[in-house]
């Protein structure tokens, strides 16, 4: 069975497509209809305690990220169906108020790393590094040249999970810096 779950973060709104569509606050659970894959999203402020240990604090009305702050975005997909699903797509857009931190996208599923795909437009995805063609003028001659796009310009990250067993969960994470 194939099921597609898209998790979209747009500044202060989250949309999820499973069996139904809904609009939710930036963090918290997506209400599941019976026999679906539930998706939750957490936005966490990353800091360090006095011992240098990483501390993740959920963003809220009392925790306001500031320019330069590091945020962790964690999306959890839980299969509530009575059977496993395959080719599950989990997509987290990078909010325009943030910059993706290269190399931070990860998803582990049963001891296996699932390779992320990246997008500049939220529509077309490919493995990193992403490339684009730009016009270059040399000695008065214009030509197209392929250049590597810096990860800070990536606008979305997607994982395609080969399988998610019944009642199993997958947790994807990426990090961004607040502009």
C-alpha positions as CSV (number, residue, x, y, z in Angstrom):
1,X,0.0,0.0,0.0
2,X,1.3,3.5,-0.8
3,X,0.5,6.4,1.3
4,X,1.9,10.0,0.9
5,X,2.2,12.3,3.9
6,X,3.4,15.8,3.3
7,X,4.3,18.0,6.3
8,X,4.4,21.7,5.3
9,X,5.5,24.5,7.6
10,X,4.6,27.9,6.4
11,X,5.7,30.4,9.0
12,X,2.9,29.8,11.5
13,X,0.9,27.1,9.8
14,X,1.3,23.4,9.3
15,X,-0.7,21.4,6.8
16,X,-0.8,17.6,6.6
17,X,-2.1,15.3,3.9
18,X,-2.9,11.8,5.0
19,X,-6.6,10.8,4.7
20,X,-7.8,14.4,5.3
21,X,-6.4,17.9,5.3
22,X,-6.1,20.2,8.2
23,X,-4.5,23.4,9.3
24,X,-2.7,23.4,12.7
25,X,-0.5,25.6,14.8
26,X,3.3,25.5,14.2
27,X,3.8,22.7,16.7
28,X,1.7,19.8,18.0
29,X,-0.1,16.8,16.7
30,X,-2.0,16.5,13.5
31,X,-5.4,15.0,14.3
32,X,-5.6,11.6,12.7
33,X,-8.6,10.2,11.1
34,X,-9.1,6.5,11.8
35,X,-6.4,4.3,10.2
36,X,-3.9,7.0,9.1
37,X,-0.4,8.0,9.6
38,X,-0.2,10.7,12.3
39,X,2.4,13.4,11.9
40,X,3.5,15.8,14.7
41,X,5.9,18.7,14.3
42,X,8.0,20.3,17.0
43,X,10.0,23.5,16.6
44,X,12.8,23.5,19.2
45,X,15.3,26.2,20.2
46,X,18.8,24.7,20.4
47,X,21.1,26.0,23.1
48,X,23.7,24.7,25.5
49,X,23.7,24.4,29.3
50,X,26.6,25.4,31.5
51,X,28.3,22.0,30.9
52,X,28.1,22.5,27.1
53,X,25.4,19.9,26.7
54,X,22.8,20.6,24.0
55,X,19.4,21.7,25.3
56,X,16.2,21.6,23.2
57,X,13.4,24.0,24.3
58,X,10.1,23.9,22.5
59,X,9.3,27.2,21.0
60,X,6.1,28.8,22.3
61,X,4.5,32.1,23.1
62,X,7.2,32.5,25.9
63,X,10.2,31.2,23.8
64,X,10.8,33.5,20.9
65,X,13.7,32.7,18.5
66,X,15.9,35.6,17.6
67,X,18.1,36.2,14.6
68,X,21.1,33.9,14.7
69,X,19.3,31.3,16.9
70,X,19.5,27.7,15.9
71,X,16.2,25.8,15.6
72,X,15.6,22.1,15.3
73,X,12.5,20.9,13.4
74,X,11.4,17.4,14.4
75,X,8.7,15.7,12.4
76,X,7.4,12.4,13.8
77,X,5.2,10.1,11.6
78,X,3.4,7.3,13.5
79,X,1.6,4.6,11.5
80,X,-1.8,4.0,13.2
81,X,-3.0,1.7,10.4
82,X,-3.5,-2.1,10.8
83,X,-0.9,-2.7,8.1
84,X,2.5,-1.3,7.1
85,X,2.9,1.4,4.4
86,X,5.6,1.8,1.8
87,X,7.0,4.7,-0.1
88,X,5.9,7.2,2.6
89,X,7.0,10.8,1.7
90,X,7.7,13.1,4.6
91,X,8.5,16.7,3.5
92,X,9.5,19.6,5.8
93,X,9.8,23.0,4.1
94,X,12.4,25.5,5.4
95,X,10.5,28.6,6.6
96,X,11.5,31.7,4.6
97,X,12.5,33.4,7.9
98,X,15.2,30.8,8.4
99,X,18.3,29.3,6.6
100,X,18.8,25.5,6.3
101,X,21.9,24.3,8.1
102,X,23.8,22.1,5.6
103,X,24.2,18.4,6.7
104,X,21.6,18.6,9.5
105,X,18.8,16.7,7.8
106,X,18.5,13.2,9.2
107,X,16.0,10.4,9.5
108,X,16.7,7.0,11.0
109,X,14.3,4.2,10.5
110,X,15.0,0.9,12.2
111,X,18.8,1.4,12.3
112,X,18.8,2.6,8.7
113,X,19.6,6.1,7.6
114,X,17.1,7.4,5.0
115,X,18.8,9.8,2.6
116,X,17.2,13.2,2.3
117,X,16.3,15.0,-0.9
118,X,16.4,18.8,-1.2
119,X,14.5,21.4,-3.1
120,X,14.9,25.1,-4.1
121,X,11.2,25.5,-4.9
122,X,9.3,23.0,-2.8
123,X,8.3,21.1,-6.0
124,X,11.4,19.5,-7.4
125,X,13.6,17.3,-5.2
126,X,17.1,15.9,-5.7
127,X,20.0,14.7,-3.6
128,X,22.5,17.3,-2.4
129,X,24.4,19.2,-3.6
130,X,21.8,21.0,-5.7
131,X,22.9,22.8,-8.8
132,X,21.5,25.5,-11.0
133,X,22.5,27.2,-14.3
134,X,23.5,30.8,-14.2
135,X,24.5,33.2,-17.0
136,X,28.2,34.1,-16.9
137,X,29.8,36.8,-19.0
138,X,33.5,36.3,-19.9
139,X,35.3,38.5,-22.4
140,X,31.9,39.8,-23.6
141,X,30.5,36.3,-24.3
142,X,27.5,35.1,-22.2
143,X,27.3,31.4,-21.5
144,X,25.4,29.2,-19.1
145,X,27.4,27.6,-16.3
146,X,26.3,25.1,-13.7
147,X,27.0,26.1,-10.1
148,X,26.5,24.5,-6.8
149,X,23.7,26.1,-4.7
150,X,24.7,26.7,-1.0
151,X,22.5,24.7,1.4
152,X,21.3,27.9,3.0
153,X,19.2,28.4,-0.1
154,X,17.4,25.0,0.2
155,X,13.7,25.6,0.8
156,X,12.4,22.1,1.6
157,X,13.7,18.6,2.6
158,X,12.0,15.3,1.8
159,X,12.5,11.8,2.8
160,X,11.0,8.8,1.1
161,X,10.6,6.0,3.7
162,X,10.7,2.6,2.0
163,X,8.4,1.1,4.7
164,X,6.8,2.0,7.9
165,X,5.4,-1.0,9.9
166,X,2.1,-0.8,11.7
167,X,2.3,1.2,14.9
168,X,5.9,2.1,14.1
169,X,7.3,5.7,14.0
170,X,9.9,7.6,12.1
171,X,11.5,10.8,13.3
172,X,13.0,13.3,10.8
173,X,15.0,16.3,11.9
174,X,16.6,19.3,10.3
175,X,18.1,22.5,11.6
176,X,17.8,26.1,10.6
177,X,19.2,29.4,11.6
178,X,16.8,32.3,12.2
179,X,17.5,35.2,9.8
